[in-house]
Amino acid sequence: MDTVRLHQYGIPYAVATLGTATTPEHLKRVFRLVSEVVFAFDGDRAGRAAAWRALQQALPEAREGREMRFLFLPDGHDPDTLVGEEGREAFEERLASAIPLSEYLVRELTEQTDLSHADGRARFAAAARPLLAKVAPGVYRELLLGRIADVIGLAPQRLDELWNAGAKPAPEPEPEIRRARVAVSAGRGSLVRQAITRLLWYPAIASQVEAPEREALDRLHEPGVELLRDLIDNLRAYPAQLPAQVIERWADRPEGESLRKLLQKEEVITDPAAASGELRAALAKLARLADTQRLEQLQEKSRAGPLDAAEKLEFQRLMQRPRDGAASH
């Protein structure tokens, strides 16, 4: 609605993310068309939280030749109500005065610290360091480094030396969904990761997962399977069509960063039907893996003592099922 109203008032360059959070894919696409982007957010707490998430998504795309700025609307207004009340010229004046990304970053970090003493400035530097690390090397990164250094009262070169001296920060732990110890297919990652990736890129295919396939995941013990179960359950209960909708739902959850990283990798499957086929195939293999794990549990238990009648029947049933050799160890 915001975009439609802005177009009606003579602002045809307005675009929207269809009610979802800003993602790296949005920014990659928009920068193929323009070199300047102004983010418009509500001025309330939720709007500012969304703006800060957008800034973190935008940093890897920040570089010379591009400009990103942030506009916060007056309380109680969305773009459509504001342009209706003020008109096109006044709205465009607001756009022209929007805050540059670098200044928005500094402003937000400054509000979280007390720069009047060394402890506060050190805290500011600690908060700014991982954000600067997201920016690709180049002129823009050097300028942003200089702006941060100016705030804490150090020369840019000295700040860079201190950040790079001694032990470097430990690399981010590999997302748990990438450490699954299940069988891999053609080097394309674990079965759990494959299934999550298919659902992330094509969330609508979750509706095609059948009950036995979903139930098998409850018996599986593999890293990342809890996220896979949650994705399937959520997307079946609340269908989605776009990856960005999935990212927004998980934005404030620990797994959100892992999903964003998966989305940054190019998807080699472009056909939803093929994606559905791969998802179903991965779930079938995971179901067989769950059977293998349960069989190993029963075998281990039988070494310590006799199985009860139900366990013996389960053991016999599992022994009769075909297995593809996938194992968890």
N, C-alpha and C positions, 0 to 999 in steps of 0.2 A: 504494500500500500504506500509506503514511504516513497519508493522509487517511482511509482505511477504518478503520485501527486507532484513530485519534483519535476518530472517530465512535463506534466500539464502546465506548470508554472515557468517553463522555458529553461529548465536545467536538464538537458538531454544526456549529459555525461554521467548521471547518477546511476550507480549499480548497487545491487544488494546481494547478500549471501544466503538468501532464501530462509532467513530465520535461524541460520546456523552460525557457529563460531567461525572466525576467520582461520583459514588453514594455509599452509605453504602452497598448496595447489592453487588456491584463489589468487595469491600474490604472483605466482609464476605466470598465470594466465593474463592477469591484468597488466603486468609489466611488458608483455609482448605487444600491447596496444598503446600504452601511455608511459610517460616517464615521471608522472606526478600523481600521488594518491593522497586524498584527505579522508581519514577515518572519522565518521561522525557517531558519537555515542551519547546516550543519556547522561546527564550530570549526576545521577544518583549513585549509590554505592555499587549496585549491580553493573551499571554502565561503566564505572571506573574499573571494576574488576575485569570486565570484558575487554576494556581498552588495554589493560596491562598484559592480558594474555595475547592480544593482537600484537602488541609491541614485541613480545618475545618471539612470536611467529615471524614478524617482519624483519628482525635483525639479520638473519642470514641473507635476505634479499637487499639489504642496504648497501649501496655502493655509489661511487661517483657517477653522475649522470642521472641519478634517480632522487626524487624528493618525496618523503612521507611526512605527513603532518596529522595532528590530532585535534578534532573539534569536539568540545563538550557543550551540549545544548542546555538551555535554561531548565530549571526544575519544572516538571510537569509537561514538557514538550517533547514530541517526536519530530523528525524532519517534516512530516506532512502537516502537522498542526502549526509548526513554526513558520514554514513557508507560506501557509495560508494566512497567518496573522501578519507577517512582516512583508511578504512579497519577495520576488526574485532578487532584486538588487540588494536588499538588506541581508538576505541569506547568503548571497555571494560575497558580501563584505565580511561576514563571519568566516566563510571559507578562506578568504585571503588572510585573515588574522589568526588562522589555526596555528597551533604550537608545533614547531619542527620536532621530529622524533628525538633528536639528541637532547633538546631542551625538556621535552616531556620526561625522558628517562632521568635526567638530572633532577628535575623537580620532584618526581616521585621518590627517588632515593633520598633526597634532602629532607623530605617530610618525615622520613623514618629515622633520621639521625640528628644529633646535635653537633653541628660543625664548629662550635665555639671552642672545642677542646680536641686534643689529639685522639682520644679514644673514639669520639664520634667520627672523626675524619677517617680513622682506620677502619671503622665499621662500614662507612660509606664505600671505601676502596674495596673491602671484601665483598660487598654486595654488587659492586659494579664489575668486578673481574669476570665472573662467569657470563655476564651479559655481553661484555666486549668480546669474549672468546667466540661468541656466535657470529660475529661480523667477519666477513672474508677479508684477507689482507688487501690493502690498497689505500688510496688517498682518504676515503671516507673513514676507514678504521683509524688512521693516524690522526685525523681531525677529531674524532670522538675521543680517542685517547687523550689528546690535548685538552679537550673540554673537561674531562674527568680529572686530569692532573691539576688543572687550574682550580677546581673546586677544593681539592684537598691541600693545595699549596705546594705541589712538587713540580719539578720540570718533567715534561712528558718522557724524555729519555730515561730519567732516573726512575720514574714509576715503572716503566717497562722493564728496566733492569731488575728492580726489586721483585716484580711479579715473576720474572723468569729465572731468578737466582735460586740456587739450592734445589731442593727436591720440588719437582713439578707436581701439580695436583694430580691425584690418582685419576685414571680415566674412569668415565662413567661406567658403572657395572652394566654388562650386557643385559638387555631386557630379558626377563625370565622366560618369556615365550620363545626366546632364541636358544635356550639351553636345554630344550627337551631332548632326552636321550632315547628317542624313538627312531625307527627306521627313516632314512631319508630317500628322496626320489630325485634322481638325476642332479644331485647337488643343489636342489632348490630349497633346502631347509627342512626342518622337522615337520612331521605330519600335523602336529598341533599348530605350528606356525603357518603352514600352508592353509589349514582350515580357517584360521583367524584372518589371514590375508584375503582369502576369497570373500569372507563375510564383510570385511572392511570395505573392499572395493565394490562389492555387489550385495548390499545388505538385504535386498528384496529376496534373495535366494534362501534366506533363513526359513521362509514359509514352506520350503520344499523338504526340510529335514523331517523325517518320520519319527514317530515316538520311539521305536526300538533303537534307532541310531542315537537319539538324545539320551535315552536311558542308559546306554552302554557307557556313556561318559561319566556317569555317577560311580561306576566301578573302576574307573581308570585312575591310576596314580602316576601322573607325569607333570613336570613343571609347565605351567601355562594352561592346564586343562580347566582350572576354575574360571579363568577369563573366557575361554571358549564356551563353557557352559553358560556363563552370564550373558555373553553376546547372543547366543542362540535364543535364550529365554526372553531377553529384552526385545530382540528384533521380531520375535514371533508375537509377543504381546503388544508391541508398539512398532509396527512396520515403518521402515525408512527406505528412502530411495537413493540417497547420496552419502558418500563417505563422510562429508562434513557434518552430517546429522549425527553419525556415530561418534565422531570426535567430540562434538559438543556434549553429548550425554556423558562421556567419560572425562571431560575436561578437568574436573575437580577430584578425580580418583587417581590413586597411585599408578594404575595401568595406563592412564591417559597418555603419558609421555611415550610409552612403548608403542602405542597405536599410532601416534603422530610420526614416530620414526619409521614405522612400516609404511605409512602412507607416502613418505618422502621417496621411497624406492619405486622405480617405474614398474607398473604392472604389465606383465607380458601377455596376459589374457585379456582380450578385448570383447569377447562374446559372453553374455550372461549365461547362455546355455552351457558353454564349455566350463565356465566357472562353477556352475551348479554341479556338473559332472565330476569335476575335480574335488569339490567339497564332499560329495557323497562317497567318492572313492576313498578319500582320506578318513572319513568317519567309519567306513567299513573296516579299514585296516586298524583304526584305533579300537574298534569293538573287538577285533581278534586279539589285539594286544592286551586289552582288559581281561579277556579270557585266559591268556597266557599268564598274566600276573596272578590271577586268582588260582590257577592251577598250581603255580609255584608255591603259593601260600598254603594250599591244602597238602602238597607234598611235604613241605617243611613241617607242618603240624603233625602229619602222620608219622614222622620220624620221632616225635616226642611222645606220641601216644595214639590210641585208636581214634578214628573219625567216628562221629555219630552217624546215624542212618541217613539224615538229610545231606550231610557232607559227603558221604559215600556216593549217593545218587548224583550229587553235583559233580563230584570228581569223575564219575563214569561218563556223564554227559559232556563234560569238557574234553575228556580224552577222545571222544568220538567226533568232536568238531574239527574240521580242517583248519590248520594253522599255517600262516605264511612265513613263519620263522622270525617274525619281528619279536624282539625281546627288549626289556628295559635295562638290561645290564650287559 
